[in-house]
Amino acid sequence: MTNENDGQFILRGKGTEAIGTLAVKGFVVQQGATACRDIVPSATDRLTPIRTRMLAEGAFVEEGDCLRLTRDYTFESPSGAAAAMLGRTANGWKEWKLLDGRTLSDVKRVVRSGDAMLDTSKRSAIISKHEELLNEGRIYTKAQLEGYYATFREKFGPGVLSGLDGESLLTFIHDHGNRDSLVYWLEFKNDEEFDTKRFGSIAGGSALKFRVFRRKETGHWQAGDERNKPTDIPLEEAIEYARTHRDQLLKGVELLEQLADDASDEDYAELQDHMDELAPDVSTLAWGHKYFSLLFPEKLDDFHSPHWQRFHILKMLQLPPEGDGRYISAGRFVSAAKEVDLQMNPFSRPLNKS
């Protein structure tokens, strides 16, 4: 197989040879590509359903020790495409390469060019603003933050979510009328126990931003119809929403636990890919990002909007990375916070004010 234009990337591995291109939505692998037939044990649960579906659709056919792609096939992300072809977990931003050896990340400029995120003047401004806000009591101390994060994890961490099901799970996650629910804590909680707006606001907009909610006036559960208008749904349907959200929150936690403390820009691009594939119903929403950021404040920023993430990266006189999503830019904020020796929350507030 040959690569005749700069937009085509090659993937090679055991039993694997493929050409792919980055598309507006996803990553397209060309017809005729071969994939490793075997799946490594650690990736079996994730990749077996994908392979089974592709074989059933006729997109893959068995050919000796390989699988051959019978038509151009669009995967949700570069990493998903690489994993499906290689039969193992893969970072597509590193694995897909041009003939000259440049990776997809190199060509699409996921990686920033400089070593530092902050120049001297910006670093001084943030440190000065942090001291001012700290003296005024408008920023939490390290001890206070650790207490709040511990409280949130104790109430809503993966160990708690995994032990719930049925109507109890539904009300625990999605009932705003329950002041001990996850959505209440993420949007409205404001007392000595936990002041949620200090960790990035997700207030405003319709309750449909949570995808399912209990209408205060009637007590009925609602979700968006085909026109995204709120409509009553049966209790069992509402419970299925909650189950999907629980399972995807747990999958997102697993992905973040696997992310290295010194993760690179490519690692965050891979995290974005995997969030898009494995937790799409929660990771694309502001409340899902806030949930993850409260559990992993050392790995994620607390700007819960991609618009504001990119705005603040530009404010630091840096170009945002290529690609969409709420997780691809997080490494930039993690690096910048380390440069001024601050935790994420005490860093983001003076950045917002300076």
Secondary structure, DSSP 4 states (H G I P E B T S, - for coil): ----STT-EEEEETTEEEEEEE-SSSEEEPTT-EEES---GGGHHHHHHHHHHHHHHTSEEEETTEEEE-S-EEESSHHHHHHHHHTS---HHHH-B-TTS-BHHHHHT-S-SSS-SS-HHHHHHHHHHHHHHHHTT-S--HHHHHHHHHHHHHHHSHHHHTT--HHHHHHHHH-TTSTTSHHHHHHT-BSSS-BGGGG-----S-GGGGSEEE-TTT--EEEE-TTS-EEE--HHHHHHHHHHHHHHHHHHHHHHHHS-TT--HHHHHHHHHHHHHHSHHHHTSHHHHHHHHHH-TTTS-S--SHHHHHHHHHHTT-PPPSS-SSSTTHHHHHHHHHHTT--HHHHHHHHHH-
